[in-house]
Amino acid sequence: MNYIKRSIEEIVQKNDKAFKCILVTGARQTGKSTMLKKLFADKKYVSFDDPFIEEQAKENPNTFMMLNQPPVIYDEVQRVTDLFRYIKIKCDEEDGRGLFCLSGSQPFELMKNVSESLSGRVGIIEMSGLSLREIMGDRFNKPFLPTMEYVQDRSKTIKQPHNIWQIIHRGGYPELQNPDVDWGTFYASYVKTYLERDVRSLSAVQSLDDFRKFMVAVAARTGQMLNYSNIADEIGKDQGTVKNWISILEASGIIYLLEPYTSSVLKRTIKTPKLYFRDTGLAAYLTRWLTPETLAVGAMSGAFFETFVISEILKSYSNSGIDYRYCVSYYRGKDKKENSENEIDIIIEENGVLYPIEIKQGVKVTADETSAFIVLDKLENKKRGTGAIICMCPQPGALRENVLQIPVWYL
């Protein structure tokens, strides 16, 4: 299988020139090691997945560092967190840049040790699974905004997929882009590896079978507001356990919690985050949607389409080196007079402007489906920008003066 060029490569190379150490984090199997070896073929590569090398680094870190001098790539570095102290010492001794390339699939543990040992010395980069742009071989690399300028710029390189549901069902892990790799076999192995390596090391989970059932319950709720009590009742655990396990899924890059937009002006805002699986293929495997065809017409098709769109928007920001956590949210509020709820699926904020977005899997959409957007006009210090419905429409267009319809492949 040929190497798939990653959108984040330029960000990684810039950070390598600017910092003494870079840290590439992200879920297991997103392609971190492959990318680093491709970009920095001149640097020595050391993987702590090798038990012998891991033991060497833990037992005698000084000797290990002497034998593996920078510039060097240390892969799965969360396995030897004590090594961070020695990396810090080496960074302080050397004046050059690009000394260490670190990667690992456990951001929570990595961040904890990086903040304590390498503060100010490390550039941190998040790597996601393949985006739709990367799968389609599209080099466009600007963060998504629902504006006419973005749509015009995007149309210059756009490549429409033959079957978007096949991509949603297949998922974004690089290995699965090889058609010879069996979908079910890959995800079965992925879940087993994730449970036995990441989950065991991140938390004292007594039963991996219970955690597997928990993952299935969470996958069935992708695109929904997070309800700890509901999940706890289904799997027979207390809410404290569920909260702890949710934090494990979030820390290891399996799920993302989209926080609500909050403002004192919007008094009736619901403040519960929404839960999204990062990879729709993994969510489909866990919830037993075994083919693209059954997923496309099944009861969860809307939730999966929304999950895919949210994930693609986040990737467009992280692949541009932008921390999306500070600029995306959703809104849901209760209207007591009409006894109804208004919802905006995702709000992107840029320079004080709020861009509201609805997500609909249908081909035909109407401006009436964006009626909730006007709630943002109540905010005194913010401006409402162009809104949009992201859907399966064949072409972008205007639904009204400040609302666009945008095909999902324009993300």
C-alpha positions in Angstrom: 0.0 0.0 0.0 1.3 3.4 -1.0 2.0 6.1 1.7 -0.9 8.6 2.1 0.4 12.1 2.4 -0.9 13.7 5.6 -2.3 17.2 5.8 -0.5 17.8 9.1 3.0 17.1 7.7 3.8 20.8 7.2 2.8 21.6 10.8 5.0 18.8 12.1 8.1 20.0 10.1 7.6 23.6 11.2 7.5 22.5 14.8 10.5 20.3 14.4 12.5 23.4 13.2 11.1 25.6 16.0 11.4 23.3 19.0 14.0 21.1 20.5 11.3 18.4 21.0 8.0 17.7 19.3 5.2 15.4 20.6 2.7 13.8 18.2 -0.3 12.4 20.0 -3.4 10.7 18.9 -5.4 7.5 19.0 -3.7 4.2 18.2 -3.3 3.3 14.5 -3.8 6.9 13.2 -0.4 6.7 11.4 1.9 8.7 13.7 4.9 6.3 13.4 4.6 5.9 9.7 4.4 9.7 9.1 7.4 10.4 11.4 9.6 7.8 9.8 8.6 9.2 6.3 9.3 12.8 7.2 12.5 12.2 9.2 14.1 9.3 7.5 17.5 10.6 8.7 16.6 10.3 12.3 17.1 7.1 14.3 13.8 5.3 15.1 13.3 3.6 18.5 10.0 2.0 19.4 9.1 1.2 23.0 6.6 -1.3 21.7 9.6 -3.6 21.8 9.7 -5.1 25.3 13.5 -5.4 25.3 14.0 -1.7 24.4 11.3 -0.7 26.9 13.1 -2.6 29.7 16.5 -1.1 28.7 15.0 2.5 29.0 13.4 1.8 32.3 16.3 -0.1 34.0 19.2 2.1 32.8 17.9 5.4 31.2 21.4 7.0 31.2 23.0 4.3 29.2 19.9 4.1 26.9 20.1 7.8 26.2 23.9 7.5 25.4 23.2 4.7 22.9 20.3 6.6 21.3 21.5 10.1 20.8 19.5 12.8 19.1 18.2 13.4 16.5 16.0 10.5 17.3 12.4 9.3 17.1 11.0 7.8 20.3 7.7 5.9 19.5 5.1 4.8 22.1 7.0 7.0 24.6 4.2 6.8 27.2 5.5 3.4 28.1 8.6 4.9 29.6 7.4 8.2 31.2 10.5 8.4 33.5 12.5 9.1 30.4 11.1 12.6 30.2 13.5 13.8 32.8 16.4 12.7 30.8 15.0 14.2 27.6 14.7 17.5 29.5 18.3 17.4 30.6 19.5 16.6 27.0 17.3 19.5 25.6 18.9 21.9 28.2 22.4 20.8 27.2 21.9 21.2 23.4 21.3 24.4 21.4 19.9 22.8 18.3 16.3 22.2 17.3 14.6 19.0 16.2 16.5 16.8 18.8 13.6 14.5 19.8 10.4 13.4 18.0 8.1 11.8 20.5 4.9 10.0 19.7 2.4 8.0 21.7 -1.2 6.9 21.8 -2.0 8.0 25.3 -2.3 11.8 25.4 -3.5 11.9 29.0 -0.3 10.3 30.4 1.9 12.1 27.9 0.5 15.6 28.7 0.9 15.0 32.4 4.6 14.2 32.1 5.2 16.8 29.3 3.7 19.6 31.4 5.9 18.7 34.3 9.2 18.0 32.5 9.3 19.6 29.0 7.2 22.8 29.4 8.5 25.4 26.9 10.7 22.9 25.2 8.1 20.9 23.2 5.7 21.5 20.4 2.6 19.4 20.8 0.7 18.2 17.7 -2.6 16.2 17.6 -2.9 13.6 14.8 -6.3 12.3 13.8 -7.3 9.5 11.6 -7.5 10.2 7.8 -9.7 13.0 6.8 -12.0 12.8 3.8 -9.6 15.2 2.0 -6.7 12.8 2.7 -8.7 9.8 1.6 -9.6 11.6 -1.7 -6.0 12.8 -2.3 -7.1 16.4 -2.0 -4.3 18.8 -0.8 -6.7 21.6 0.3 -5.7 22.4 3.8 -7.8 25.3 5.2 -10.1 25.0 8.3 -13.8 24.8 7.4 -15.9 27.9 7.6 -19.5 28.1 6.2 -18.8 31.2 4.1 -19.1 31.9 0.4 -15.3 32.7 0.3 -14.5 29.2 1.7 -16.9 27.5 -0.7 -15.4 29.3 -3.7 -11.9 28.4 -2.6 -12.8 24.8 -1.8 -14.5 24.2 -5.2 -11.1 24.6 -6.9 -9.8 21.2 -5.7 -13.0 19.4 -4.6 -13.3 15.7 -5.3 -16.7 14.1 -4.7 -16.5 10.5 -3.4 -18.4 7.8 -5.3 -20.1 6.6 -2.1 -19.9 8.7 1.0 -21.5 5.9 3.1 -18.7 3.5 2.2 -16.2 6.0 3.6 -18.3 6.6 6.7 -18.6 2.9 7.3 -15.0 2.0 6.5 -13.6 4.7 8.9 -10.4 6.7 8.8 -7.6 4.4 10.0 -4.9 4.4 7.3 -4.5 0.6 7.3 -8.2 0.3 6.2 -7.5 2.2 3.0 -6.1 -1.0 1.7 -9.1 -2.8 0.2 -7.5 -6.2 1.0 -7.7 -5.5 4.8 -10.9 -7.0 6.2 -13.0 -4.5 8.0 -14.3 -6.8 10.8 -10.9 -8.4 11.4 -9.2 -5.0 11.7 -11.6 -3.6 14.2 -11.7 -6.8 16.3 -7.9 -6.6 16.6 -8.1 -2.9 17.2 -10.5 -3.2 20.1 -8.6 -6.1 21.6 -5.3 -4.2 21.4 -6.8 -1.0 22.8 -8.4 -2.8 25.7 -5.3 -4.8 26.6 -2.7 -2.0 26.2 -4.3 1.5 26.6 -7.2 0.7 28.9 -5.1 -1.5 31.3 -2.3 1.1 31.5 -4.6 4.2 31.9 -6.9 2.8 34.6 -7.3 -0.1 37.0 -10.3 -1.6 35.1 -11.2 -4.8 36.8 -13.0 -6.4 33.9 -12.1 -5.7 30.3 -15.3 -7.5 29.2 -17.3 -4.9 31.2 -15.3 -2.1 29.5 -16.0 -3.6 26.1 -19.8 -3.5 26.9 -19.4 0.1 28.0 -17.7 1.0 24.7 -20.7 -0.6 22.8 -23.1 1.4 24.9 -21.2 4.7 24.3 -21.0 4.0 20.5 -24.8 3.5 20.4 -25.0 7.1 21.8 -22.8 8.9 19.4 -24.3 12.2 18.4 -26.3 12.4 21.6 -26.0 14.4 24.8 -23.9 12.6 27.4 -26.1 11.0 30.0 -24.0 9.2 32.6 -27.0 7.8 34.5 -28.4 6.2 31.3 -25.2 4.5 30.4 -24.7 3.3 34.0 -28.1 1.7 34.1 -27.5 -0.1 30.9 -24.1 -1.6 31.8 -24.9 -2.1 35.5 -22.2 0.2 36.9 -22.3 3.3 39.1 -22.1 6.8 37.6 -18.6 7.4 39.1 -17.2 4.4 37.1 -18.9 5.6 33.9 -17.4 9.1 34.3 -14.0 7.6 34.9 -14.3 5.4 31.8 -15.6 8.2 29.7 -12.5 10.2 30.6 -10.4 7.2 29.4 -12.1 7.1 26.0 -11.7 10.9 25.7 -8.0 10.9 26.8 -7.1 8.1 24.4 -8.7 9.7 21.4 -11.7 7.4 21.0 -14.4 10.0 21.6 -14.8 13.8 21.6 -17.1 15.7 24.0 -18.5 18.8 22.2 -19.2 21.4 24.9 -22.3 23.6 24.8 -22.1 27.3 24.0 -22.7 29.2 27.3 -23.6 32.8 27.9 -25.5 34.5 30.7 -27.7 36.0 28.0 -28.9 32.6 26.8 -30.5 31.8 30.2 -32.1 28.5 29.3 -29.1 26.8 27.7 -28.7 23.1 28.4 -25.1 22.6 29.7 -24.5 18.9 29.0 -21.8 18.1 26.4 -22.6 16.0 23.3 -20.7 12.8 22.7 -19.1 11.8 19.4 -17.0 8.9 18.4 -13.8 10.1 16.6 -14.0 7.2 14.0 -17.3 6.3 12.5 -15.9 2.9 11.4 -15.1 1.9 14.9 -18.6 3.1 16.1 -20.2 1.0 13.3 -18.2 -2.1 14.3 -19.2 -1.8 18.0 -22.9 -1.2 17.2 -22.9 -4.1 14.6 -23.7 -2.1 11.5 -21.8 -4.5 9.3 -22.2 -2.9 5.8 -22.4 0.6 4.3 -25.8 -0.2 2.9 -27.4 -1.2 6.2 -25.8 1.8 8.0 -27.1 4.3 5.3 -30.7 3.3 5.8 -30.6 2.2 9.4 -32.0 3.8 12.6 -28.6 5.4 13.4 -27.9 6.8 10.0 -28.6 10.4 11.1 -26.4 10.1 14.2 -23.5 8.6 12.1 -23.8 11.3 9.4 -23.6 14.0 12.1 -20.7 12.2 13.8 -18.8 12.1 10.5 -19.4 15.8 9.8 -18.3 16.9 13.3 -15.2 14.7 13.0 -14.3 16.2 9.6 -14.7 19.7 10.9 -12.4 19.0 13.8 -9.8 17.4 11.5 -9.8 20.5 9.3 -8.7 22.6 12.3 -6.2 20.2 13.9 -4.6 19.5 10.5 -4.1 23.3 10.2 -2.4 23.4 13.6 -5.4 25.1 15.3 -6.7 24.0 18.7 -10.4 23.6 17.8 -11.4 23.2 21.5 -11.5 27.0 21.8 -13.6 27.6 18.7 -16.3 24.9 18.5 -19.5 24.3 20.5 -23.1 23.5 20.1 -26.3 25.1 21.4 -29.5 23.6 22.8 -32.0 25.7 24.7 -35.6 25.4 26.0 -38.3 27.8 25.0 -40.8 27.8 27.8 -43.4 29.8 25.9 -43.6 27.3 23.0 -42.7 24.3 25.1 -39.9 23.4 22.6 -36.2 23.1 22.2 -34.0 24.9 19.8 -30.7 23.4 18.7 -27.7 24.4 16.6 -25.5 21.3 15.9 -22.2 23.1 15.9 -21.1 26.7 16.2 -17.7 27.8 15.0 -16.3 31.0 16.5 -13.6 33.1 14.7 -12.7 36.7 15.6 -15.8 37.3 17.6 -18.1 36.0 14.8 -20.3 32.9 15.4 -21.0 30.7 12.4 -24.0 28.4 13.1 -24.3 25.0 11.3 -27.0 22.4 11.0 -26.3 18.9 9.9 -28.9 17.0 7.8 -28.3 13.8 5.9 -31.0 14.5 3.4 -30.5 15.8 -0.2 -33.2 18.5 0.0 -33.0 21.0 2.9 -34.8 24.3 3.6 -34.0 27.6 5.3 -36.7 26.9 7.9 -34.5 24.2 9.4 -32.1 27.0 10.5 -34.7 28.9 12.5 -32.6 28.4 15.7 -29.8 30.5 14.3 -31.5 33.7 15.4 -30.9 32.9 19.0 -27.3 34.1 18.5 -28.5 37.6 17.7 -29.2 38.0 21.4 -25.5 38.1 22.2 -24.3 41.7 22.5 -20.6 41.2 22.0 -20.8 38.7 19.2 -21.8 38.8 15.6 -23.7 36.1 13.8 -21.9 35.2 10.6 -23.1 33.1 7.7 -24.8 29.9 8.7 -25.1 26.7 6.8 -26.7 23.3 6.5 -24.2 20.5 5.7 -26.1 17.8 3.8 -26.1 15.5 0.8 -27.1 18.2 -1.7 -25.4 17.9 -5.1 -24.1 21.4 -5.2 -23.5 24.3 -2.7 -26.1 27.1 -2.9 -27.9 29.9 -0.9 -31.0 29.0 1.0 -31.4 32.7 2.0 -29.1 35.7 2.1 -27.1 34.5 5.1 -27.6 30.7 5.0 -25.9 28.3 2.6 -26.4 24.6 1.8 -23.0 22.9 1.6 -22.4 19.3 0.4 -20.6 17.1 3.0 -17.6 16.6 0.7 -16.9 20.3 0.8 -15.7 19.9 4.4 
